[in-house]
Amino acid sequence: MRLALLMIVCIFSTGCVTTRYVERSSDHTKQKPDSVATNDSIGNVYHGVVVFESSEELKANPLSCLAVFPITAKGGDTDSAVSIRNSLHANLAPSGIRLLPLQKIDAAIKATNTSNGDLISTVAKVIGCDTIMVGEVIDDPSSFYGMYSVVRAGANIRIVKVSTDDTLWRGNHTAVLRAGGLPLGFLDVAMNVFSAVRNLTKDQSSRVTNDLARRLILTIPGLAYQAEVLSAEEQPILTAVDVRPPQTAYGLLSGLESSPPEEVKQRLVGELKSNRWNNPKDRVLIAEALIRADDQQPLGYYEAALARLRLSEPIMALSHAERAATLETENADSQFLLGRVQLAINKPQDSITPLLKAVALDGKEIHLNALGTAYNQLGDYPKAAVSFAKVLTKDTDNSYAILHGAIAQAGTGANIEAVRMLRRSMIVGIARSDSSAATRALNILRAMDLAKLLPDGELEVLESKIKMIKVS
């Protein structure tokens, strides 16, 4: 009785299990590598025998490619078959062998008409690989006995050369995870039930499947990247690539900390002039770093002010814009930027001087529009009307100048001209399918009580056309 009990305890024991690799051939059987004992806190992997056989052809000529075909399920358990196939593919990948993607194999199988011949040979030709891995599941995935559970993954696997139908390698193994056991005391009952149940988790199933695949793959000889046996068209094309990883602005600045000052300045100027940094927060960091590196470099102040303005921080942009305009008194863009900032902080009276400078230096439509806006805000409508009129001599359909020019004309008392320009603004908006611009002009017309100056019925026509472009 004591001997029988001791045997049961040894069967359920989790401390003395090993892996044995047995290679079979026609004239000998040998074990490799040396057995290694393993142990686990939840349940041991029962390292059964890994039996395998390799052909002399495979030993002399390692595989140049391999396609892992679907594994045949046992008793309809397709999940185990899919899991084993995926694990085999995953464990083959680090070897460097040219491994066909599973999706490509599955697509070829699905697209192949099996009525005209053998499926495997047809698919092998389609995917361009003559050596395939096939097999079948040989064990049920799990068993539960209350205080004891077993999770298994077992398979017979073969590597076949399709063109000759020769088996180059075969192997079979069942990996097992056991947990629980015979209770030796009252407390052991609860502990063994807990261990047995915990052993049946998805993680344990994945682990035992990976153990199965890993052990089988270890027995395949010569698994390595075989570039020399690939045809010329299959040889990989190696091209030089920029290994510099994408950087954040913080990373850029951190990488420049140990660089000489002149190199830092040149790099920061180059980064600001590039189109690499579109985020205004990044541009603020880089521009302010340039200011610290060289407080006489106007680009740093200009870019910092422009980025702050884009971030809706005009007050913080003001000092940088003033400094840029001071350093570059003859630069129209710097003068215009200062004027924009002054308008953004509601100081139109301070914006006049830099905007007049920008107009005198360059006279772009955008400069004149900003100047006209400043005069409108100050109530100096005649000067505003002149500014917008200059824009319209260059661009007769400038929607901003038409709309704000109409406001200036109304301010001077020229209501007929104001109505003409507002009507023009609506027509341009309708022609461009810009419902927001047309609606703004319509609302200003009504707010100024100028709609009555339009010809009879024209207001209704314009309203209906604006509604149509809103719907479309």
Stockholm file with secondary structure:
# STOCKHOLM 1.0

chainA/1-472         MRLALLMIVCIFSTGCVTTRYVERSSDHTKQKPDSVATNDSIGNVYHGVVVFESSEELKANPLSCLAVFPITAKGGDTDSAVSIRNSLHANLAPSGIRLLPLQKIDAAIKATNTSNGDLISTVAKVIGCDTIMVGEVIDDPSSFYGMYSVVRAGANIRIVKVSTDDTLWRGNHTAVLRAGGLPLGFLDVAMNVFSAVRNLTKDQSSRVTNDLARRLILTIPGLAYQAEVLSAEEQPILTAVDVRPPQTAYGLLSGLESSPPEEVKQRLVGELKSNRWNNPKDRVLIAEALIRADDQQPLGYYEAALARLRLSEPIMALSHAERAATLETENADSQFLLGRVQLAINKPQDSITPLLKAVALDGKEIHLNALGTAYNQLGDYPKAAVSFAKVLTKDTDNSYAILHGAIAQAGTGANIEAVRMLRRSMIVGIARSDSSAATRALNILRAMDLAKLLPDGELEVLESKIKMIKVS
#=GR chainA/1-472 SS CHHHHHHHHHHHCCSCEECEEEEECSSCEEECSCCCEECCSSCCEEECEEEEEECHHHHHSCCSEEEECCCBCSTTCHHHHHHHHHHHHHHHGGGCCEECCHHHHHHHHHHCCGGGSCHHHHHHHHHTCSEEEEEEECSCSEEECSSEEEEEEEEEEEEEETTTTEEEEEEEEEEEEEEECCCSSHHHHHHHHHHHHHTTSHHHHHHHHHHHHHHHHHTSTTCSCCGGGSCGGGSCCCCCCCCCCCCCHHHHHHHTTTSCHHHHHHHHHHHHHSSSCCSHHHHHHHHHHHHHHCTTCHHHHHHHHHHHHHTTCHHHHHHHHHHHHHHTTTCHHHHHHHHHHHHHTTCHHHHHHHHHHHHHHTCCHHHHHHHHHHHHHHTCHHHHHHHHHHHHHHCTTCHHHHHHHHHHHHHTTCHHHHHHHHHHHHHHHHHTTCHHHHHHHHHHHHHTTCGGGSCTTHHHHHHHHHHHHHHC
#=GC SS_cons         CHHHHHHHHHHHCCSCEECEEEEECSSCEEECSCCCEECCSSCCEEECEEEEEECHHHHHSCCSEEEECCCBCSTTCHHHHHHHHHHHHHHHGGGCCEECCHHHHHHHHHHCCGGGSCHHHHHHHHHTCSEEEEEEECSCSEEECSSEEEEEEEEEEEEEETTTTEEEEEEEEEEEEEEECCCSSHHHHHHHHHHHHHTTSHHHHHHHHHHHHHHHHHTSTTCSCCGGGSCGGGSCCCCCCCCCCCCCHHHHHHHTTTSCHHHHHHHHHHHHHSSSCCSHHHHHHHHHHHHHHCTTCHHHHHHHHHHHHHTTCHHHHHHHHHHHHHHTTTCHHHHHHHHHHHHHTTCHHHHHHHHHHHHHHTCCHHHHHHHHHHHHHHTCHHHHHHHHHHHHHHCTTCHHHHHHHHHHHHHTTCHHHHHHHHHHHHHHHHHTTCHHHHHHHHHHHHHTTCGGGSCTTHHHHHHHHHHHHHHC
//
